[in-house]
């Protein structure tokens, strides 16, 4: 389970029954009404706002835990394997 609506992302480990917090603050604007999480083969991807209110994709890595900026690296959501063609 992933929670990403605050300044940091949180990851739940069901085996340990505990939450861990990402080491770095989210590189996207904390907004529980706009941020959308989607599971993919590459991991959990967040579609969220930047500071400028533009949206982008971010890869959440629970192994670190950390969040990588620009998961799509300039690609559209449809070009990421595992995401639906019509958005998140």
C-alpha angles and dihedrals in degrees: 000000000000130000117192107159098105134057091284132038118240127207125202119215107203092194093058094030090226141117124230126196126226112256094232130044115260112275088220134070113275104241122144091193096057107026111096124190124205130178117231136168088264093053135267114336123200121207102203147146126272120218088270090058091249114131127234141160124263128187115226112208113199093185092068094020098235143115122241117213120235099010089183094050091213096322125122121252091252091059093061109092111245098025120110116253094236099058135274 
